[in-house]
Amino acid sequence: MSLQEEIKIRRTFAIISHPDAGKTTITEQLLKFGGAIREAGTVKARKSGNFAKSDWMDIEKERGISVTSSVMQFDYAGKRVNILDTPGHEDFSEDTYRTLMAVDAAVMVIDSAKGIETQTKKLFQVVKHRHIPVFTFINKLDRDGLEPLDLLSELEDILGISSVPMNWPIGMGKNFQGLYDFDNERIEVYQPADGERYVPFSEVGGHTLSKNPFYEQAVEDAELLRDAGNEFDKKAVLAGELTPVFFGSALTSFGVQTFLETFLKFAPEPGKHKTIDDVEIDPMNPDFSGFVFKIQANMDPKHRDRIAFVRIVSGKFERGMSVNLLRTGKQVKLSNVTQFMADTRENVQNAVAGDIIGVYDTGTYQVGDTLATGKLKTAFEPLPTFTPEIFVKVSARNVMKQKSFQKGIEQLVQEGAVQLYRTYTTNEILLGAVGQLQFEVFKDRMEREYNAEIIMTPLGNKTVRWINPAELDEKMSSSRNILARDRFDHPLFLFENDFAMRWFIDKYPDVRLFTEFNV
């Protein structure tokens, strides 16, 4: 198979949702259909030890939530599928936002009983900003939920995107009978008594379902949608202007295979990515290029490893190749490289544009790094960063464990989930995050992965502003504006609140403050 043919069969997408909408469950079902796992283990089955395949951390297994993005790959219907399962909890949105920079499409999972929820709305805005095609799976049809027409209205009213249903529910909750499948012109029967799961429209007349009032209502709705609804338009889908909508139940695996097959038929192949000087890099360019969108420590705690996740943008990776690390201008050799099936991985000899690879990292890489061969001399567009809002002071409970403590701080901070600061004169360690749960995960991982118990003292909300070192006077610091350094030694203030910041600006009108280091 030629390089161009290999690239064209790649389908790389992220699954996004509000917590508990069923995102991890549908991921498991997709993996099952792809032959990657034998049995889908849901987060509901923690007592049996049957954990979600995309949740590999101990804290994820115990709490039944995803707190880090996972990468999984399988083949299906002639396509090479790369799924990125993302955390739904808003405290981990930074990880999710970066992951969305590495995909070509998104699957949005919605709970049919709750409709569009807060985190779904936030994540959709990122998808919309990047013009990423989004496919919608409305989940939990086997439970009572909102009216299907109301759910479609929410997509347009709340998210501002037009929708086109690819199938339609026949009843809901206890009365759920199946799906009226427009795209395949068939009925998918929920609990087929006669073994016929798929009934072509032409044969429905002889099926018991045809005399069911819920079926009659579905046909009526279908005719209404055909007359008054949006028509399917592949160009509008690929432009992110129209979302195909699928109904189903991920827990019972109903409607998931139909969704997967239809999604792969219409989802985009790997697309172009822009550099900081606005040049678009075509995936078919034979020169290898890619960017680091995530760093994860201790995926294998026995080996204290660190993996840099790289989205390949163009060309082909071959094991042992040397690439330019544009940030440093140095060459690095890619010899220990893996691909993923959640918590398992295997060494990979080659991969192409659209694939996600894991590069073993000894501290060489940073999130946002560009790797390239050939003529590419400018980095890809920067990944989104978030200024922390809440802060804690951190110290080792046992002074004899300082080495483990310092190593844990260094490695976990490099992942980008929490930000490291040090007080300017006393060098005390401060951590910032966008959500409290990040601190809980950090504490848990320090204890489990580095055997370092920590004391965490809350500092509350702070407003962060950087300052030009040439304009800094240490006497400017006070209890209401803590003077600190970021991990690159740039000076900044942590203001107690906006009032304290305005007071500072009035007192030092010639001093400039920045929302990021800008000197």
PLY file of the C-alpha trace (Angstrom):
ply
format ascii 1.0
element vertex 519
property float x
property float y
property float z
element edge 518
property int vertex1
property int vertex2
end_header
0.00 0.00 0.00
1.37 3.43 -0.94
1.89 6.19 1.62
-1.07 8.13 0.19
-3.33 5.07 0.44
-2.24 4.41 4.04
-3.00 7.99 5.04
-6.40 8.01 3.35
-7.69 5.09 5.45
-6.87 6.81 8.78
-9.74 8.11 10.89
-8.65 9.97 14.03
-11.27 11.36 16.39
-11.95 12.33 20.00
-15.01 11.48 22.06
-16.32 14.40 24.13
-19.17 14.74 26.60
-20.30 15.92 30.00
-19.41 13.46 32.81
-21.62 10.35 32.98
-23.13 10.76 29.52
-21.62 7.39 28.55
-18.47 8.46 26.74
-16.19 5.77 28.12
-18.89 3.12 27.65
-19.31 3.89 23.95
-15.52 3.87 23.58
-15.48 0.34 25.00
-18.18 -0.79 22.58
-16.30 0.64 19.61
-13.18 -1.22 20.73
-15.20 -4.40 21.01
-16.53 -4.06 17.47
-12.99 -3.36 16.31
-11.80 -6.60 17.88
-9.48 -4.73 20.23
-11.13 -6.20 23.35
-13.31 -9.25 23.88
-15.67 -7.78 26.41
-16.70 -4.22 27.13
-16.10 -3.49 30.83
-18.06 -0.52 32.07
-17.30 1.80 34.95
-20.40 0.37 36.64
-18.62 -2.97 37.07
-15.89 -1.91 39.47
-16.69 -4.64 42.04
-15.98 -7.32 39.45
-12.60 -5.81 38.68
-13.77 -5.27 35.12
-12.60 -1.71 34.53
-12.92 0.50 31.50
-10.07 -0.23 29.09
-9.40 3.46 28.54
-9.10 4.14 32.29
-5.67 2.88 33.34
-4.89 4.92 36.46
-5.83 3.44 39.86
-7.74 6.58 40.80
-9.79 6.31 37.59
-10.71 2.70 38.38
-11.70 3.55 41.95
-13.77 6.64 41.15
-15.19 5.44 37.84
-14.14 8.62 36.03
-11.63 9.39 33.30
-9.03 11.92 34.42
-6.62 11.69 31.51
-6.91 11.28 27.76
-6.36 7.76 26.41
-5.39 6.69 22.91
-6.66 3.48 21.32
-6.27 2.05 17.85
-7.97 -0.69 15.87
-8.90 -1.67 12.31
-12.49 -1.83 11.08
-14.04 -2.09 7.63
-10.79 -1.24 5.86
-10.08 1.80 8.06
-7.38 2.35 10.69
-9.22 3.96 13.59
-7.53 6.11 16.25
-9.84 6.96 19.18
-8.88 9.54 21.79
-11.06 9.18 24.88
-11.02 12.41 26.89
-11.89 13.34 30.48
-15.42 14.69 30.82
-14.88 16.46 34.14
-14.37 20.20 33.73
-11.31 20.18 36.02
-9.46 18.32 33.25
-10.57 20.50 30.36
-7.01 21.60 29.56
-6.06 18.01 28.69
-9.19 17.67 26.58
-8.65 20.99 24.76
-5.13 19.98 23.74
-6.33 16.58 22.61
-8.89 18.25 20.35
-5.97 19.89 18.50
-4.76 16.40 17.52
-7.93 15.01 15.90
-9.77 15.35 12.60
-13.30 14.83 13.97
-15.20 14.67 17.24
-17.98 12.42 18.51
-20.24 14.22 20.97
-22.10 11.93 23.37
-25.29 13.33 24.93
-27.43 11.82 27.71
-30.98 11.68 26.31
-32.45 12.49 29.74
-30.28 15.56 30.35
-29.70 17.06 26.91
-26.89 19.57 26.38
-24.93 19.98 29.63
-22.34 22.54 30.71
-19.13 20.71 29.84
-20.49 19.55 26.49
-21.24 23.18 25.65
-17.70 24.28 26.57
-16.02 21.51 24.60
-18.24 22.10 21.59
-17.01 25.71 21.43
-13.45 24.42 20.98
-14.63 22.03 18.27
-16.53 24.84 16.56
-13.55 27.22 16.74
-11.40 24.67 14.91
-14.19 23.81 12.42
-13.87 20.15 13.40
-16.64 17.91 12.01
-18.79 16.69 14.89
-20.96 13.58 14.94
-23.57 13.30 17.73
-24.57 10.12 19.56
-27.63 10.58 21.80
-27.25 7.89 24.43
-29.38 5.98 26.98
-32.47 5.51 24.80
-33.35 2.51 26.97
-34.16 5.00 29.76
-36.85 7.66 29.82
-35.55 10.90 28.39
-36.39 14.12 26.60
-38.41 14.07 23.40
-36.15 13.42 20.38
-37.38 16.56 18.60
-36.55 18.62 21.71
-33.03 17.15 21.75
-32.51 18.22 18.13
-33.81 21.70 19.00
-31.26 21.95 21.80
-28.42 21.28 19.37
-29.50 24.26 17.32
-30.64 26.58 20.12
-27.83 25.95 22.63
-24.89 24.93 20.43
-25.87 26.78 17.29
-25.30 23.86 14.92
-27.78 22.39 12.46
-28.52 18.68 12.77
-29.69 15.84 10.58
-30.87 12.59 12.22
-29.43 9.43 10.66
-31.88 7.27 12.63
-34.89 7.84 14.86
-36.01 6.14 18.10
-39.09 3.96 18.13
-40.31 4.60 21.68
-38.05 5.35 24.66
-37.32 3.94 28.11
-39.45 0.89 28.92
-41.21 1.35 25.58
-38.01 1.43 23.52
-38.61 -0.78 20.47
-35.72 0.06 18.18
-34.45 2.54 15.62
-35.88 3.77 12.34
-32.67 3.86 10.28
-32.96 6.49 7.51
-29.44 6.00 6.19
-29.66 2.22 5.74
-33.42 2.14 5.03
-34.14 -0.46 7.69
-35.53 -0.95 11.18
-33.08 -1.98 13.89
-35.14 -4.00 16.39
-34.18 -3.58 20.05
-35.15 -7.04 21.31
-35.82 -9.18 18.23
-38.00 -12.15 19.19
-37.52 -13.81 15.82
-33.77 -13.18 15.54
-34.25 -10.49 12.89
-32.35 -7.51 14.22
-32.38 -5.59 10.94
-35.62 -5.41 8.96
-35.55 -3.61 5.57
-38.25 -0.98 5.11
-39.72 -3.09 2.32
-40.36 -5.99 4.75
-41.69 -4.08 7.76
-45.30 -4.67 6.71
-45.01 -8.34 7.64
-43.27 -7.67 10.95
-45.11 -7.44 14.30
-43.49 -4.03 14.82
-45.59 -2.51 12.04
-48.72 -2.62 14.25
-46.93 -1.02 17.22
-48.13 2.53 18.11
-44.56 3.62 18.87
-43.53 2.52 15.39
-46.41 4.48 13.89
-45.28 7.59 15.81
-41.70 7.10 14.59
-42.90 6.87 10.96
-44.93 10.05 11.45
-41.90 11.85 12.90
-39.74 10.53 10.07
-42.08 11.95 7.45
-42.12 15.30 9.29
-38.32 15.38 9.36
-38.13 14.43 5.70
-40.38 17.36 4.79
-39.20 20.02 7.24
-35.80 18.89 8.51
-32.28 19.43 7.17
-30.96 17.35 4.33
-27.73 15.43 4.73
-24.88 17.43 3.17
-21.41 15.90 3.44
-19.68 19.22 2.69
-21.57 20.92 5.53
-20.67 18.03 7.87
-16.96 18.27 7.01
-17.08 22.05 7.51
-18.48 21.56 11.02
-21.76 23.27 10.11
-24.05 20.22 10.26
-23.94 17.34 12.74
-25.30 13.89 11.85
-27.28 12.59 14.86
-27.48 8.95 15.93
-29.64 7.52 18.71
-28.83 4.40 20.70
-27.78 2.80 23.97
-24.06 2.36 24.54
-24.55 0.22 27.66
-26.52 -2.41 25.73
-24.45 -1.79 22.58
-27.60 -0.96 20.64
-27.09 1.31 17.64
-23.33 1.54 18.24
-22.22 -0.66 15.34
-24.49 1.18 12.92
-23.06 4.45 14.22
-19.47 3.22 13.77
-20.05 2.06 10.20
-21.82 5.27 9.17
-19.27 7.46 10.96
-16.36 5.78 9.15
-18.17 6.28 5.86
-18.42 10.06 6.30
-15.65 11.03 8.75
-12.71 12.95 7.24
-9.30 11.53 6.47
-6.28 13.30 8.03
-6.35 17.03 7.37
-3.87 19.89 7.07
-2.33 21.67 10.07
-1.12 25.25 10.18
2.28 26.47 11.33
2.73 29.68 13.33
3.47 31.55 10.09
0.12 30.36 8.66
1.57 27.76 6.25
-0.63 24.67 5.86
1.20 21.32 6.01
-0.44 18.69 3.84
-0.59 15.16 5.30
0.55 13.79 1.92
3.83 15.70 2.19
6.46 12.90 2.30
8.51 14.75 4.95
7.66 13.59 8.46
6.20 16.17 10.84
4.20 16.05 14.04
3.58 17.76 17.37
3.49 16.74 21.03
0.00 17.33 22.42
0.32 15.42 25.69
2.96 14.07 28.07
2.13 11.28 30.50
4.35 9.97 33.28
4.21 6.44 34.70
1.92 4.70 32.27
4.00 1.72 33.38
4.80 2.50 37.05
7.31 -0.39 37.19
9.57 1.43 34.77
8.95 5.07 35.77
8.52 5.87 32.10
7.40 9.08 30.44
5.58 9.12 27.13
5.21 12.07 24.78
2.07 11.63 22.64
2.72 12.83 19.08
0.12 13.45 16.39
1.75 12.73 13.03
0.77 15.57 10.69
2.57 14.54 7.50
4.68 11.81 5.97
5.71 8.57 7.60
7.43 7.64 10.84
10.00 4.85 10.69
11.58 3.42 13.80
15.08 4.78 14.44
14.64 7.87 12.28
16.19 11.19 13.33
14.01 14.30 13.44
14.53 17.96 14.25
13.14 19.24 17.55
12.35 22.77 16.40
12.24 24.34 19.88
15.90 23.45 20.57
17.21 23.14 17.01
18.66 19.74 17.90
18.16 16.34 16.31
16.58 13.51 18.29
16.38 9.84 17.37
12.96 8.16 17.56
13.92 4.60 18.45
11.67 3.62 21.38
8.19 4.38 20.01
4.88 2.75 20.84
1.24 2.67 19.81
-1.58 2.16 22.26
-4.51 0.04 23.30
-5.32 1.97 26.50
-2.98 0.56 29.17
-1.21 -1.84 26.80
1.18 -0.83 24.07
3.56 -2.31 21.59
6.65 -1.10 19.79
5.82 0.22 16.37
8.03 0.07 13.29
6.20 2.71 11.27
3.15 4.97 11.32
1.73 7.62 9.00
-0.07 10.96 9.06
-3.20 10.72 11.21
-1.69 8.21 13.63
-0.83 8.90 17.26
2.50 7.55 18.50
4.06 7.52 21.95
7.71 8.56 22.10
9.71 7.45 25.14
10.87 10.62 26.86
13.67 11.23 29.33
12.79 14.90 29.71
13.52 16.02 26.15
10.03 17.05 25.10
7.48 19.65 26.13
3.78 19.90 25.30
3.50 21.81 22.01
6.87 20.71 20.60
7.13 20.28 16.82
9.14 17.38 15.37
10.04 17.40 11.67
12.34 16.30 8.90
12.99 18.12 5.63
12.22 21.78 5.02
9.79 22.55 7.86
11.51 25.21 9.98
8.59 26.81 11.83
6.54 25.14 14.55
2.88 24.24 14.37
0.32 26.55 15.95
0.63 26.68 19.75
-1.68 24.51 21.82
-4.17 26.21 24.15
-2.97 26.99 27.67
-4.99 27.91 30.72
-3.93 30.27 33.48
-4.60 28.52 36.83
-7.31 29.90 39.08
-6.80 28.05 42.37
-3.55 27.47 44.23
-2.01 25.34 46.96
1.30 25.30 48.78
2.96 21.87 48.71
5.67 20.30 50.86
6.95 16.79 51.60
5.51 15.20 54.74
8.73 13.22 55.24
11.93 15.25 54.77
13.78 11.97 54.12
11.73 11.52 50.93
12.87 14.80 49.34
14.39 13.04 46.31
11.14 11.21 45.48
9.16 14.35 46.22
11.23 16.52 43.85
11.14 13.90 41.08
7.38 13.54 41.36
6.87 17.30 41.26
9.12 17.66 38.22
7.55 14.85 36.19
3.89 15.50 36.97
4.25 19.24 36.32
5.70 18.50 32.87
2.40 16.85 31.92
0.79 20.30 32.04
-2.21 19.46 34.25
-0.90 21.54 37.16
1.41 24.56 36.97
4.49 24.94 39.16
5.53 28.20 40.87
8.05 29.00 43.59
7.95 31.91 46.00
10.52 34.47 44.90
12.75 34.60 47.98
11.95 31.49 50.05
11.57 29.04 47.12
8.46 27.38 48.57
6.56 25.25 46.06
3.15 26.49 44.87
0.89 24.63 42.46
-1.88 26.13 40.36
-4.73 24.35 38.56
-8.03 25.10 36.87
-9.96 22.75 39.19
-9.75 21.21 42.65
-9.89 17.62 41.37
-6.53 18.18 39.67
-4.95 18.60 43.11
-6.61 15.44 44.40
-5.27 13.45 41.45
-1.83 15.03 41.90
-1.75 14.05 45.60
-2.93 10.52 44.82
-0.30 10.03 42.12
2.52 11.45 44.27
1.71 8.86 46.92
1.09 5.88 44.63
3.65 6.47 41.91
6.48 8.21 43.83
5.87 6.99 47.40
5.94 10.63 48.50
3.26 11.81 50.93
2.63 15.53 50.67
1.15 18.32 52.77
-1.13 20.50 50.68
-2.18 23.89 52.07
-4.98 25.68 50.16
-4.27 29.25 49.09
-7.62 29.81 47.40
-8.23 31.68 44.17
-5.52 33.94 42.78
-5.16 36.14 39.72
-1.85 35.53 37.94
0.06 38.31 36.19
3.62 38.29 34.86
5.95 41.28 35.14
8.96 42.47 33.16
12.05 41.57 35.27
13.52 45.00 34.49
10.52 46.67 36.18
10.48 44.42 39.26
11.19 45.60 42.76
10.87 42.90 45.45
9.34 45.51 47.78
6.24 45.46 45.55
5.31 42.13 47.11
2.81 41.91 49.97
0.39 39.47 51.57
-2.15 40.46 48.91
0.15 39.95 45.94
2.61 37.08 46.37
5.79 37.45 44.30
6.80 34.15 42.67
8.58 32.57 39.70
7.14 30.16 37.14
9.03 26.98 36.27
11.05 28.88 33.68
12.12 31.41 36.35
9.98 34.24 34.97
8.73 36.59 37.75
5.00 37.01 38.40
2.49 38.08 41.03
-0.33 36.01 42.49
-2.96 38.62 43.36
-5.50 37.87 46.06
-8.31 39.21 43.87
-9.04 41.79 41.16
-9.30 44.56 43.77
-5.74 43.84 44.94
-4.55 43.91 41.33
-6.25 47.26 40.64
-4.71 48.69 43.83
-1.27 47.55 42.60
-1.84 49.14 39.16
-2.84 52.43 40.78
0.21 52.39 43.03
2.67 51.43 40.25
1.18 53.02 37.09
4.41 52.61 35.09
4.67 48.86 35.73
3.21 46.62 33.05
1.43 43.36 33.92
0.85 40.51 31.46
-1.47 37.50 31.33
1.50 35.44 30.09
5.25 36.01 30.05
5.69 38.57 27.28
9.21 40.01 27.42
0 1
1 2
2 3
3 4
4 5
5 6
6 7
7 8
8 9
9 10
10 11
11 12
12 13
13 14
14 15
15 16
16 17
17 18
18 19
19 20
20 21
21 22
22 23
23 24
24 25
25 26
26 27
27 28
28 29
29 30
30 31
31 32
32 33
33 34
34 35
35 36
36 37
37 38
38 39
39 40
40 41
41 42
42 43
43 44
44 45
45 46
46 47
47 48
48 49
49 50
50 51
51 52
52 53
53 54
54 55
55 56
56 57
57 58
58 59
59 60
60 61
61 62
62 63
63 64
64 65
65 66
66 67
67 68
68 69
69 70
70 71
71 72
72 73
73 74
74 75
75 76
76 77
77 78
78 79
79 80
80 81
81 82
82 83
83 84
84 85
85 86
86 87
87 88
88 89
89 90
90 91
91 92
92 93
93 94
94 95
95 96
96 97
97 98
98 99
99 100
100 101
101 102
102 103
103 104
104 105
105 106
106 107
107 108
108 109
109 110
110 111
111 112
112 113
113 114
114 115
115 116
116 117
117 118
118 119
119 120
120 121
121 122
122 123
123 124
124 125
125 126
126 127
127 128
128 129
129 130
130 131
131 132
132 133
133 134
134 135
135 136
136 137
137 138
138 139
139 140
140 141
141 142
142 143
143 144
144 145
145 146
146 147
147 148
148 149
149 150
150 151
151 152
152 153
153 154
154 155
155 156
156 157
157 158
158 159
159 160
160 161
161 162
162 163
163 164
164 165
165 166
166 167
167 168
168 169
169 170
170 171
171 172
172 173
173 174
174 175
175 176
176 177
177 178
178 179
179 180
180 181
181 182
182 183
183 184
184 185
185 186
186 187
187 188
188 189
189 190
190 191
191 192
192 193
193 194
194 195
195 196
196 197
197 198
198 199
199 200
200 201
201 202
202 203
203 204
204 205
205 206
206 207
207 208
208 209
209 210
210 211
211 212
212 213
213 214
214 215
215 216
216 217
217 218
218 219
219 220
220 221
221 222
222 223
223 224
224 225
225 226
226 227
227 228
228 229
229 230
230 231
231 232
232 233
233 234
234 235
235 236
236 237
237 238
238 239
239 240
240 241
241 242
242 243
243 244
244 245
245 246
246 247
247 248
248 249
249 250
250 251
251 252
252 253
253 254
254 255
255 256
256 257
257 258
258 259
259 260
260 261
261 262
262 263
263 264
264 265
265 266
266 267
267 268
268 269
269 270
270 271
271 272
272 273
273 274
274 275
275 276
276 277
277 278
278 279
279 280
280 281
281 282
282 283
283 284
284 285
285 286
286 287
287 288
288 289
289 290
290 291
291 292
292 293
293 294
294 295
295 296
296 297
297 298
298 299
299 300
300 301
301 302
302 303
303 304
304 305
305 306
306 307
307 308
308 309
309 310
310 311
311 312
312 313
313 314
314 315
315 316
316 317
317 318
318 319
319 320
320 321
321 322
322 323
323 324
324 325
325 326
326 327
327 328
328 329
329 330
330 331
331 332
332 333
333 334
334 335
335 336
336 337
337 338
338 339
339 340
340 341
341 342
342 343
343 344
344 345
345 346
346 347
347 348
348 349
349 350
350 351
351 352
352 353
353 354
354 355
355 356
356 357
357 358
358 359
359 360
360 361
361 362
362 363
363 364
364 365
365 366
366 367
367 368
368 369
369 370
370 371
371 372
372 373
373 374
374 375
375 376
376 377
377 378
378 379
379 380
380 381
381 382
382 383
383 384
384 385
385 386
386 387
387 388
388 389
389 390
390 391
391 392
392 393
393 394
394 395
395 396
396 397
397 398
398 399
399 400
400 401
401 402
402 403
403 404
404 405
405 406
406 407
407 408
408 409
409 410
410 411
411 412
412 413
413 414
414 415
415 416
416 417
417 418
418 419
419 420
420 421
421 422
422 423
423 424
424 425
425 426
426 427
427 428
428 429
429 430
430 431
431 432
432 433
433 434
434 435
435 436
436 437
437 438
438 439
439 440
440 441
441 442
442 443
443 444
444 445
445 446
446 447
447 448
448 449
449 450
450 451
451 452
452 453
453 454
454 455
455 456
456 457
457 458
458 459
459 460
460 461
461 462
462 463
463 464
464 465
465 466
466 467
467 468
468 469
469 470
470 471
471 472
472 473
473 474
474 475
475 476
476 477
477 478
478 479
479 480
480 481
481 482
482 483
483 484
484 485
485 486
486 487
487 488
488 489
489 490
490 491
491 492
492 493
493 494
494 495
495 496
496 497
497 498
498 499
499 500
500 501
501 502
502 503
503 504
504 505
505 506
506 507
507 508
508 509
509 510
510 511
511 512
512 513
513 514
514 515
515 516
516 517
517 518
